Amino acid sequence: MDFRKGLLLVISLCIALPAAAEIRTILDAREAKPSNMTVPTSVNSRVSFRSCDECDVNTARLTPATVFTVNGEVMEFAAFRQALLVVRRQGEGYALIQIDTQTNTVKSLQVTG
C-alpha cells in the first residue's frame, strides 16, 4: 500500500513540476490617471505614465498594432488623442495600459472617464 502511495506521489510531482516551470507573465496591466499620461504625436513612439503622483515614470513603446479604446469604443490613434484631452478636462477617469513584458510594447491602451 505504501508503495502505491509513493508511486502516485512521484507521478503527481512529475506531472506538476514541468507545468509550474512554464508559468510566466506575458502581459502587465498598469492603471494610471489620464492626467499622469503623456501620449506622443505618432504611433511609432513611446507613451509615458505614472501609476500614482509619487510613482516613477514608466515608458512603453506604441506600435501600429496597439489598440486604442475610449469608453469602450475602439478608435484610431488621432481620434484617441482628441478623446483623451476631453477625458483629462473632465478630471475623472482612469487609463489601463496593457504591456507585453517581453517586448515592452503596448498591446492596448484603454481610457474610461
N, C-alpha and C positions, 0 to 999 in steps of 0.2 A: 504494500500500500504506500509506504514512504517513497519507494522508487517511482511510482506513478505521479505522486505529487511533485517530486523533484524534477521529473521529466517534463511535466506540464509547466512548471515554473521556468525551466530553461527555454522551452519552446516559446513561451509567452514573452520572455525577455528578448529572444532573438527576433521576434516579430516587431516588438515595440521599439527597440533601440534604433534601427535604421530609420524608422518613420520620425522619431524625435530629432534625429540629426539633420533632417532636411527642412525643418521649420525655419523660415527666415522672413523678415519683414520686406514686403515688396513696395507698399505704399505707406507714406507717412502723411497723416492728415493733420493740418495745423489750423487753428482758429485764430482770427485776428479781427480787430475793428477796422472797418474801411478807412477810417482816418489814420490808421497805422500802416497803410499800404502805399507804396509808390509803384505805379504801373507805368511801364515805358511807353514810348510813342510807336514802337513797332513790335511785331510778334516775335521776331528773332532777337530778343534781348532778355534782360533779367528783371524779375519782379522782386521788390524788397518789401519786407513786412516785419512787424514785431508782434508777438503774441500778447504782450502787455506793455504798458507805458514805460516800465522799468527794464523790460527784457532787451536782450541783444538783438540786433538786426539780423534777419536771415535773408538769404537770397536764393532764388532758384530760376532756372532758365525756362523761358516760354518757347514753345515750338509751334509750327503750323498745326500740329495735331492736338494742341491744348484746346479743351472745351470750355467756353466761357458761358456762364449762366447767371442771370439776374432774376430773382424772384421766380425761379422755376422755368424761365424762358431762355432757351439756348440762342445765342446770338454771335454775330461776327465781332472781331476784336474792336473795331472802331465804334460800333454801337455799344459794346460793353464799357468802353472808356466813358462815353457820354452818360450811360445809366449809372455808372459808379459815382460820377460827380453829383448826380441827383440824390443818391443814397447818402453820400457824405454830408450834403446840405441838410438833410433831414435829421442827421445826428444819431439816429438809432440804426441798428443792424449789425451784421457780422459777415465775415468772409471765411470761407472754408477752402483752404488750399491743399490739394492732394498732390504729393510729390513722389515721384519714382525715386526710391532710395539709392538705386544703383547708378542712375544717370543724372540725378539731381535736376530732373526736368519736371515741369508742372504738367500733370495729366489733366486736371480740371481746376477751375477757379470759379467758385460759386459765391455769389453775394446775395444776401437777403436783407431787406430793410424797408 
